[in-house]
Amino acid sequence: MKRPEDVTLSREEGEALITRLERDALTAEDRRMLVKVLTFYFWLLFALREAKLSLKRLKALVFGEKPKKREPPPSGGTPGNGGASGAGEGARAAAEVRSSSEQGLAEGSVRRPGHGRQGADVYHAVTRVECRHEELAVGERCPACGRGRLYRLPPSVEMRLDGNALLSAVRYELEKLRCSACGQVFRAALPATAGTEKYKARARAVLALGRYYLGVPLYRLEGYQALVGVPVPDATQWDLIEEVGDCAFPVFKYLERLAAQGEVIYQDDTAARVLALIAENRQPEVPERTGMYTTGLIAEMEGRRICLYYAGRQHAGENLAVLLSKREPQRGKPLVMSDALASNAADEQTLIRCHCLAHGQRKFRDLDEVFPGESAVVTQVLRQVFEHDEEAREQQLSAAARLAYHQTYSGPLLAGLKAWLEQQGTERTVEPNSSLGQAIAYLLKHWVPLTRFLTVPGAPLDNNVAERALKLCLRQRKNSLFYATEHSAYIASLLTSVIATCVQAGVNALEYLVAVQENRQAVFANPAAWLPWTYDTALGPS
């Protein structure tokens, strides 16, 4: 809504206008003035609503205030004028499908809140110590009754947890003997367990995890190690981490090849800072590209999830295009999920684009306080669609069955919602340039990719997978702020990709990085045998 012409009216002129209005003695000039006043009034209301929204967004950005959750209506239907026709019918049909699972939940015991304790079975990387009876053995007479014989039961378990520095040190003092006649010195040998390297593979792997999983900067690790009496300079730490990256390099390249064949690829990026690139931007001749990004590409293939990260000048769409250039020609088009930003676009003819429905829902949740009725119409419908998807996941439906399920229960809801959205524009009940009008325009403009799950088997609803995966990079950025060079950014991307893929595969990333270093030649010769989910076989029986 454009700003109208300013109204200049003194108090005396206003009072005289009110008097003429009450006496029904308005002139033509008075009528023109009243039109201006009313137009300005409606514009002011519009501006105040937009200002309230802007203030709400500012509070969320600066102070981290979260929007209040709206209570669902008692009936579970769509509030307001019920404009999204078909919503109630779809909800009733979905409720019938949910009845069995809800009944099972109602019949089951109430889940009590967590107490913070964990069982012994969750500890996998432990040192096992068997404690035997000092006086008793299997087959002996019972010392209590003297009649029965003792037999073995499963052992009871007691846990003891210790703590130490990320890097611990062992000092070997080797005895030295000198001959009194010839002067030759004889030095004791190191034990075999000491190894030949000062920094062991496990120490290097711990540093890589500390930097690229915990997100702790190297100078902070240096201070911590000095604090606990095992100082390791940050420059030395970087050299050790670079060795880990060198050993994991062929695995990273092979993961790229696998990810390029993915059935579904989630795509997103976030800001990054590279000091070398920032220095380039400050040169007299500014480079054509000045932006810096960290892209996350998460590919799902054959039930596995591969995480890839890239930090540098290229945005998400360019990194995706490079990855898809490695795709085998005989494979079909992959499903690519992202938000609707132009920076995510690649060669759209080579893929099936899906847009994040949660982004569209979030735009209306932000309008809860200013447009509660209109916002509720959209958010209630989309919430039911997400509930349908959760039910399909719980029932472990196949891609085809999930598609049919959404077409049956989510299709009518979304058809009614689209009709309601279009009605707001045709009847001009919403100002197009307002926040509400822009949110409605966003849904309608991207309706096809937003509802791809209604037409393509296996299409996801949201981009939460990529957004969660990028939290690793956000953690690093908040702690370390920047990378020094493009090379260090590449090492960070490589190791973060390998570590995140280990996490997705449920693999102990520390043990994996140790194995990759200790078998470097085998990894370079056949990286396919040393992926997070195959390296156990390559290691053989322990």
C-alpha positions as CSV (number, residue, x, y, z in Angstrom):
1,M,0.0,0.0,0.0
2,K,1.6,3.3,-1.1
3,R,1.9,6.2,1.3
4,P,-1.0,8.7,0.5
5,E,-0.6,12.4,0.3
6,D,0.1,14.0,3.7
7,V,-2.9,15.8,5.3
8,T,-2.1,19.3,6.7
9,L,-5.0,20.3,9.0
10,S,-4.6,22.6,12.0
11,R,-6.7,22.1,15.1
12,E,-8.9,25.1,14.4
13,E,-9.5,23.9,10.8
14,G,-10.4,20.4,12.1
15,E,-12.9,21.7,14.6
16,A,-14.5,23.9,11.9
17,L,-14.8,20.9,9.6
18,I,-16.4,18.8,12.4
19,T,-18.9,21.6,13.0
20,R,-19.9,21.8,9.2
21,L,-20.1,18.0,9.2
22,E,-22.6,18.0,12.1
23,R,-24.7,20.7,10.5
24,D,-24.6,18.8,7.1
25,A,-23.1,21.9,5.5
26,L,-20.0,20.3,3.8
27,T,-18.4,22.1,0.8
28,A,-16.7,20.3,-2.1
29,E,-13.3,21.2,-0.5
30,D,-14.5,19.6,2.8
31,R,-15.4,16.4,1.0
32,R,-12.0,16.2,-0.6
33,M,-10.3,16.8,2.7
34,L,-12.4,14.0,4.4
35,V,-11.4,11.6,1.6
36,K,-7.7,12.4,2.3
37,V,-8.1,12.0,6.0
38,L,-9.8,8.6,5.7
39,T,-7.2,7.4,3.1
40,F,-4.4,8.5,5.5
41,Y,-6.2,6.7,8.4
42,F,-6.3,3.4,6.6
43,W,-2.7,3.7,5.5
44,L,-1.7,4.5,9.0
45,L,-3.4,1.3,10.3
46,F,-1.6,-0.7,7.6
47,A,1.8,0.9,8.6
48,L,1.2,0.2,12.3
49,R,0.5,-3.5,11.6
50,E,3.6,-3.8,9.4
51,A,5.7,-2.0,12.1
52,K,4.4,-4.4,14.7
53,L,5.5,-7.3,12.6
54,S,8.9,-5.7,12.0
55,L,9.3,-5.2,15.8
56,K,8.3,-8.8,16.4
57,R,10.9,-10.0,13.9
58,L,13.5,-7.7,15.4
59,K,12.9,-9.1,18.9
60,A,13.2,-12.7,17.6
61,L,16.4,-11.8,15.8
62,V,18.1,-9.8,18.5
63,F,16.7,-11.1,21.8
64,G,15.8,-14.6,20.6
65,E,12.1,-14.3,21.6
66,K,10.1,-17.3,20.4
67,P,6.6,-16.8,19.1
68,K,3.8,-18.0,21.4
69,K,2.2,-21.2,20.4
70,R,-1.5,-20.9,19.5
71,E,-3.8,-23.4,21.2
72,P,-5.6,-25.6,18.7
73,P,-9.3,-25.2,18.5
74,P,-11.3,-27.8,20.5
75,S,-13.0,-29.2,17.4
76,G,-9.7,-29.7,15.6
77,G,-11.1,-28.0,12.5
78,T,-10.1,-24.8,10.7
79,P,-11.0,-21.6,12.6
80,G,-12.4,-18.5,11.1
81,N,-14.7,-18.6,8.2
82,G,-13.7,-22.2,7.3
83,G,-12.6,-20.9,3.9
84,A,-10.4,-23.9,3.2
85,S,-13.2,-26.2,2.1
86,G,-12.5,-29.9,2.4
87,A,-10.3,-29.4,5.4
88,G,-12.8,-30.9,7.9
89,E,-13.5,-33.9,5.6
90,G,-9.8,-34.6,5.2
91,A,-9.2,-34.3,8.9
92,R,-12.1,-36.7,9.7
93,A,-10.7,-39.2,7.2
94,A,-7.2,-38.9,8.7
95,A,-8.6,-39.3,12.2
96,E,-10.1,-42.7,11.2
97,V,-6.7,-43.8,10.0
98,R,-5.0,-42.5,13.2
99,S,-7.5,-44.2,15.5
100,S,-5.6,-47.4,15.9
101,S,-2.3,-45.8,16.8
102,E,-4.1,-43.3,19.2
103,Q,-5.9,-46.2,20.9
104,G,-2.7,-48.0,21.4
105,L,-1.2,-44.9,23.0
106,A,-4.2,-44.5,25.3
107,E,-4.1,-48.1,26.4
108,G,-0.4,-48.0,27.1
109,S,1.2,-46.7,30.2
110,V,1.9,-42.9,30.6
111,R,5.5,-42.2,29.7
112,R,7.2,-40.7,32.7
113,P,9.7,-37.8,32.2
114,G,13.4,-38.6,31.9
115,H,15.6,-38.7,35.0
116,G,19.0,-38.1,33.4
117,R,20.4,-41.6,34.1
118,Q,21.5,-44.0,31.4
119,G,21.9,-47.7,31.4
120,A,25.2,-49.5,31.0
121,D,24.3,-50.7,27.5
122,V,24.6,-47.1,26.0
123,Y,28.4,-47.1,26.7
124,H,30.1,-48.7,23.7
125,A,33.6,-47.3,23.8
126,V,34.6,-48.8,27.2
127,T,37.4,-50.7,28.7
128,R,36.0,-54.0,30.0
129,V,37.4,-55.4,33.2
130,E,36.2,-58.9,34.4
131,C,36.1,-59.2,38.2
132,R,36.2,-62.8,39.5
133,H,35.4,-64.0,43.0
134,E,38.6,-64.4,45.0
135,E,37.4,-67.3,47.1
136,L,34.5,-68.9,45.2
137,A,34.4,-70.8,41.8
138,V,31.8,-72.5,39.7
139,G,30.9,-76.0,41.0
140,E,31.8,-75.4,44.6
141,R,29.5,-76.0,47.5
142,C,27.4,-73.0,48.5
143,P,29.0,-71.4,51.6
144,A,25.6,-70.3,52.9
145,C,23.6,-73.5,52.9
146,G,26.3,-76.1,52.2
147,R,23.9,-78.2,50.0
148,G,23.8,-76.7,46.5
149,R,26.5,-76.1,43.9
150,L,27.4,-72.7,42.5
151,Y,26.7,-72.0,38.9
152,R,27.4,-68.9,36.7
153,L,24.8,-66.1,36.1
154,P,25.1,-63.1,33.8
155,P,27.4,-60.6,35.4
156,S,26.2,-57.5,37.2
157,V,27.5,-54.2,35.8
158,E,29.0,-51.2,37.6
159,M,30.2,-48.1,35.7
160,R,33.0,-45.8,36.6
161,L,33.7,-42.7,34.5
162,D,37.0,-40.9,34.5
163,G,38.2,-37.6,33.0
164,N,41.3,-36.3,31.3
165,A,42.6,-33.8,28.8
166,L,41.6,-34.1,25.1
167,L,45.3,-35.0,24.6
168,S,47.1,-36.8,27.3
169,A,50.9,-37.5,27.4
170,V,53.0,-40.4,28.6
171,R,56.6,-39.7,29.6
172,Y,59.0,-42.6,29.0
173,E,62.2,-42.4,30.9
174,L,64.7,-44.8,29.3
175,E,67.5,-46.1,31.5
176,K,71.0,-45.3,30.1
177,L,74.1,-47.2,31.0
178,R,77.7,-46.2,30.1
179,C,80.7,-48.5,30.0
180,S,83.5,-47.3,32.3
181,A,86.2,-48.7,29.9
182,C,85.0,-47.8,26.3
183,G,82.4,-45.2,27.1
184,Q,79.7,-46.7,25.0
185,V,76.1,-45.8,26.1
186,F,73.4,-48.4,26.2
187,R,69.8,-47.1,26.3
188,A,66.7,-49.1,27.2
189,A,64.2,-49.8,24.4
190,L,60.8,-48.2,24.3
191,P,57.9,-50.6,24.9
192,A,56.1,-51.8,21.8
193,T,52.9,-50.0,22.9
194,A,54.7,-46.6,22.6
195,G,54.8,-46.7,18.8
196,T,57.1,-44.7,16.6
197,E,55.2,-41.4,16.3
198,K,55.1,-38.7,18.9
199,Y,51.4,-37.9,18.1
200,K,49.3,-41.0,17.7
201,A,46.5,-41.4,15.2
202,R,43.9,-41.2,18.0
203,A,45.4,-37.9,19.2
204,R,45.0,-36.4,15.7
205,A,41.4,-37.8,15.4
206,V,40.5,-36.2,18.8
207,L,41.7,-32.8,17.6
208,A,39.7,-33.1,14.3
209,L,36.6,-34.0,16.3
210,G,37.2,-31.2,18.8
211,R,37.6,-28.6,16.0
212,Y,34.9,-29.8,13.5
213,Y,32.3,-31.5,15.7
214,L,32.5,-29.6,19.0
215,G,33.4,-26.4,17.1
216,V,36.2,-25.4,19.5
217,P,38.8,-23.1,17.9
218,L,42.4,-24.3,18.0
219,Y,43.6,-21.4,20.2
220,R,41.0,-22.4,22.8
221,L,42.2,-26.0,22.7
222,E,45.7,-24.7,23.1
223,G,44.7,-22.8,26.2
224,Y,42.8,-25.8,27.6
225,Q,45.7,-28.2,27.0
226,A,48.1,-25.8,28.7
227,L,45.7,-25.5,31.6
228,V,45.7,-29.3,32.2
229,G,49.5,-29.6,31.8
230,V,49.8,-31.0,28.3
231,P,50.4,-27.9,26.1
232,V,50.0,-28.3,22.3
233,P,50.4,-25.1,20.2
234,D,47.6,-24.3,17.8
235,A,50.0,-24.4,14.8
236,T,50.9,-28.0,15.7
237,Q,47.2,-28.9,16.1
238,W,46.5,-27.6,12.6
239,D,49.4,-29.7,11.1
240,L,48.0,-32.8,12.8
241,I,44.4,-32.1,11.7
242,E,45.7,-31.6,8.1
243,E,47.2,-35.1,8.3
244,V,43.7,-36.5,9.1
245,G,42.2,-34.6,6.2
246,D,44.9,-36.0,3.9
247,C,44.0,-39.6,5.0
248,A,40.2,-38.9,4.7
249,F,40.5,-37.2,1.2
250,P,39.8,-40.3,-0.9
251,V,36.8,-41.2,1.3
252,F,35.4,-37.7,0.8
253,K,35.7,-37.9,-3.0
254,Y,34.0,-41.3,-3.0
255,L,31.2,-39.9,-0.9
256,E,30.7,-37.2,-3.5
257,R,30.3,-39.8,-6.2
258,L,27.8,-41.7,-4.1
259,A,25.9,-38.6,-3.2
260,A,25.6,-37.6,-6.9
261,Q,23.5,-40.7,-7.4
262,G,21.2,-39.9,-4.5
263,E,17.5,-40.4,-4.8
264,V,16.7,-37.3,-2.6
265,I,19.1,-34.4,-2.1
266,Y,18.5,-31.7,0.6
267,Q,20.1,-28.4,-0.1
268,D,20.8,-25.2,1.9
269,D,23.5,-22.8,2.7
270,T,24.6,-20.3,5.3
271,A,27.1,-17.4,5.6
272,A,30.8,-18.1,6.0
273,R,33.9,-16.0,6.6
274,V,37.2,-16.7,5.0
275,L,40.0,-14.1,5.9
276,A,41.8,-14.6,2.6
277,L,38.6,-13.9,0.6
278,I,37.7,-10.9,2.8
279,A,41.2,-9.5,2.1
280,E,40.4,-9.9,-1.7
281,N,37.2,-8.0,-1.3
282,R,39.1,-5.1,0.2
283,Q,41.5,-4.8,-2.7
284,P,41.2,-1.8,-5.1
285,E,39.9,-4.2,-7.8
286,V,37.0,-5.8,-6.1
287,P,36.4,-9.4,-7.4
288,E,33.2,-10.1,-9.3
289,R,32.0,-12.4,-6.5
290,T,32.3,-11.1,-3.0
291,G,29.9,-13.4,-1.1
292,M,31.1,-16.4,1.0
293,Y,28.9,-19.4,1.9
294,T,28.9,-22.8,3.5
295,T,26.7,-25.2,1.5
296,G,25.2,-28.3,2.9
297,L,24.1,-31.1,0.5
298,I,22.6,-34.1,2.2
299,A,21.9,-37.0,-0.1
300,E,19.7,-40.1,0.7
301,M,20.6,-43.2,-1.2
302,E,19.6,-46.8,-0.5
303,G,18.6,-46.0,3.1
304,R,21.8,-44.2,3.8
305,R,22.4,-40.4,4.3
306,I,25.6,-38.7,3.1
307,C,26.5,-35.2,4.3
308,L,28.6,-33.0,2.2
309,Y,29.8,-29.4,3.0
310,Y,31.5,-26.8,0.8
311,A,32.8,-23.4,2.1
312,G,33.8,-20.7,-0.4
313,R,32.5,-18.3,-3.0
314,Q,30.0,-20.7,-4.6
315,H,26.5,-20.7,-3.4
316,A,24.2,-23.7,-2.9
317,G,23.0,-23.9,-6.5
318,E,26.5,-23.9,-8.0
319,N,27.7,-26.5,-5.6
320,L,24.7,-28.7,-6.4
321,A,25.3,-28.3,-10.2
322,V,28.9,-29.5,-9.7
323,L,27.7,-32.5,-7.7
324,L,25.1,-33.5,-10.3
325,S,27.7,-33.3,-13.0
326,K,29.0,-36.6,-11.5
327,R,25.6,-38.3,-11.7
328,E,25.4,-41.4,-13.9
329,P,23.4,-40.7,-17.1
330,Q,21.2,-43.7,-16.8
331,R,19.8,-42.6,-13.5
332,G,16.6,-40.7,-13.3
333,K,16.1,-37.1,-12.1
334,P,16.8,-36.7,-8.3
335,L,14.4,-35.0,-6.0
336,V,16.0,-31.8,-4.7
337,M,14.5,-30.1,-1.6
338,S,15.4,-26.5,-0.8
339,D,13.8,-23.2,0.1
340,A,12.7,-20.9,-2.7
341,L,15.8,-18.6,-2.8
342,A,17.2,-18.1,-6.3
343,S,20.7,-19.0,-5.0
344,N,19.5,-22.6,-4.8
345,A,18.7,-22.9,-8.5
346,A,20.8,-25.2,-10.6
347,D,19.9,-26.7,-14.0
348,E,16.3,-27.3,-13.2
349,Q,15.8,-29.5,-16.2
350,T,18.0,-32.2,-14.6
351,L,16.1,-32.5,-11.3
352,I,12.7,-32.5,-9.7
353,R,12.5,-29.4,-7.5
354,C,10.7,-29.5,-4.2
355,H,10.3,-26.5,-1.9
356,C,10.0,-26.5,1.9
357,L,6.4,-26.4,3.1
358,A,7.7,-25.5,6.6
359,H,9.0,-22.2,5.2
360,G,5.6,-21.3,3.9
361,Q,4.0,-22.3,7.2
362,R,6.5,-20.2,9.1
363,K,5.6,-17.1,7.1
364,F,2.0,-17.3,8.5
365,R,3.1,-18.2,12.0
366,D,4.9,-14.9,12.1
367,L,1.6,-13.2,11.4
368,D,-0.3,-14.8,14.3
369,E,-0.6,-11.7,16.4
370,V,-1.5,-9.3,13.6
371,F,-3.7,-11.5,11.4
372,P,-4.8,-14.3,13.8
373,G,-7.8,-15.4,11.7
374,E,-6.1,-15.6,8.3
375,S,-2.9,-17.1,9.8
376,A,-4.9,-19.8,11.6
377,V,-6.6,-20.9,8.3
378,V,-3.2,-21.7,6.8
379,T,-1.3,-23.0,9.8
380,Q,-4.1,-25.4,10.9
381,V,-4.3,-27.0,7.4
382,L,-0.6,-27.3,7.0
383,R,-0.3,-28.7,10.5
384,Q,-2.7,-31.5,9.6
385,V,-0.6,-32.2,6.4
386,F,2.5,-32.6,8.6
387,E,0.6,-34.9,10.9
388,H,-0.4,-37.0,8.0
389,D,3.3,-37.3,6.9
390,E,4.2,-38.3,10.5
391,E,1.6,-41.0,10.5
392,A,2.9,-42.3,7.1
393,R,6.4,-42.4,8.7
394,E,5.2,-44.2,11.8
395,Q,3.4,-46.8,9.7
396,Q,6.6,-47.2,7.5
397,L,4.7,-46.8,4.3
398,S,6.5,-47.3,1.0
399,A,7.0,-44.3,-1.3
400,A,4.0,-45.3,-3.4
401,A,1.8,-46.0,-0.4
402,R,2.8,-42.7,1.2
403,L,1.9,-40.9,-2.1
404,A,-1.6,-42.5,-2.2
405,Y,-2.0,-41.7,1.5
406,H,-1.2,-38.0,1.0
407,Q,-3.4,-37.8,-2.1
408,T,-6.3,-39.2,-0.2
409,Y,-6.0,-37.2,3.0
410,S,-3.8,-34.2,2.4
411,G,-5.0,-33.5,-1.2
412,P,-8.5,-32.3,-0.2
413,L,-7.0,-30.1,2.5
414,L,-4.6,-28.4,0.2
415,A,-7.1,-28.0,-2.6
416,G,-9.4,-26.2,-0.2
417,L,-6.5,-24.1,1.1
418,K,-5.4,-23.0,-2.4
419,A,-9.0,-22.0,-3.3
420,W,-9.1,-19.9,-0.1
421,L,-5.7,-18.2,-1.0
422,E,-6.8,-17.4,-4.5
423,Q,-10.1,-16.0,-3.1
424,Q,-8.3,-13.5,-1.0
425,G,-6.7,-12.1,-4.2
426,T,-9.8,-12.1,-6.4
427,E,-12.0,-10.5,-3.8
428,R,-9.2,-8.0,-2.9
429,T,-9.7,-8.7,0.9
430,V,-5.9,-8.5,1.4
431,E,-3.5,-5.7,0.6
432,P,-1.0,-7.4,-1.9
433,N,2.0,-5.4,-0.5
434,S,1.3,-6.3,3.1
435,S,3.1,-9.1,5.0
436,L,-0.1,-11.2,4.7
437,G,-0.4,-10.5,1.0
438,Q,3.3,-11.4,0.5
439,A,2.9,-14.7,2.5
440,I,-0.1,-15.6,0.4
441,A,1.7,-14.7,-2.9
442,Y,4.6,-16.9,-1.8
443,L,2.4,-20.0,-1.4
444,L,0.6,-19.5,-4.6
445,K,3.8,-18.7,-6.6
446,H,5.5,-21.9,-5.5
447,W,2.5,-24.1,-5.1
448,V,3.7,-26.8,-7.4
449,P,7.1,-27.4,-5.8
450,L,5.6,-26.9,-2.4
451,T,3.1,-29.7,-3.0
452,R,5.4,-32.0,-4.9
453,F,4.7,-34.8,-2.4
454,L,1.2,-35.0,-3.9
455,T,2.5,-36.0,-7.3
456,V,5.9,-37.6,-6.9
457,P,6.6,-40.7,-4.7
458,G,9.2,-40.1,-2.0
459,A,9.1,-36.3,-2.3
460,P,9.8,-34.7,1.2
461,L,7.7,-32.0,2.8
462,D,10.4,-29.8,4.4
463,N,14.1,-29.0,4.3
464,N,14.6,-29.7,8.0
465,V,17.3,-32.3,7.2
466,A,19.6,-29.8,5.6
467,E,18.9,-27.1,8.2
468,R,19.8,-29.5,11.0
469,A,22.9,-30.6,9.2
470,L,24.1,-27.0,8.8
471,K,24.1,-26.6,12.6
472,L,27.5,-28.2,12.6
473,C,28.8,-25.3,10.5
474,L,26.9,-22.7,12.5
475,R,28.5,-24.1,15.7
476,Q,32.0,-23.7,14.1
477,R,31.2,-20.2,12.9
478,K,29.9,-19.0,16.3
479,N,33.0,-20.3,18.0
480,S,35.7,-19.6,15.5
481,L,34.1,-16.8,13.4
482,F,36.2,-17.5,10.3
483,Y,38.6,-19.7,8.3
484,A,42.1,-18.3,7.6
485,T,42.4,-19.5,3.9
486,E,40.5,-21.3,1.3
487,H,42.6,-24.4,2.0
488,S,41.7,-24.4,5.6
489,A,38.0,-23.9,4.6
490,Y,38.4,-27.0,2.3
491,I,39.9,-29.1,5.1
492,A,37.1,-28.0,7.4
493,S,34.5,-29.0,4.7
494,L,36.1,-32.4,4.1
495,L,36.4,-33.4,7.7
496,T,33.0,-32.0,8.7
497,S,31.5,-34.0,5.8
498,V,33.1,-37.3,6.9
499,I,32.3,-36.7,10.6
500,A,28.6,-35.8,9.9
501,T,28.3,-38.9,7.6
502,C,29.6,-41.0,10.5
503,V,27.0,-39.5,12.8
504,Q,24.2,-40.3,10.3
505,A,25.4,-43.8,9.9
506,G,25.6,-44.4,13.7
507,V,29.4,-45.0,13.5
508,N,31.9,-44.0,16.2
509,A,33.6,-41.2,14.3
510,L,36.7,-41.3,16.6
511,E,37.4,-45.0,15.9
512,Y,36.7,-44.4,12.2
513,L,39.2,-41.6,11.8
514,V,41.8,-43.6,13.6
515,A,41.2,-46.6,11.3
516,V,41.5,-44.4,8.2
517,Q,44.8,-43.0,9.4
518,E,46.3,-46.3,10.3
519,N,45.3,-47.8,7.0
520,R,46.1,-44.9,4.7
521,Q,47.5,-46.9,1.8
522,A,44.5,-49.2,1.7
523,V,42.1,-46.3,1.9
524,F,43.8,-44.6,-1.2
525,A,43.8,-47.9,-3.0
526,N,40.1,-48.8,-2.4
527,P,38.1,-46.0,-0.7
528,A,34.8,-47.9,-1.3
529,A,36.0,-50.5,1.3
530,W,36.7,-47.8,3.9
531,L,33.4,-45.9,4.0
532,P,31.9,-45.4,7.5
533,W,29.5,-48.3,7.0
534,T,32.0,-50.7,5.3
535,Y,35.3,-50.1,7.2
536,D,34.6,-52.7,9.9
537,T,34.7,-55.4,7.2
538,A,37.9,-54.0,5.8
539,L,39.5,-54.1,9.2
540,G,38.6,-57.7,9.7
541,P,38.1,-59.5,13.0
542,S,39.6,-57.6,15.9
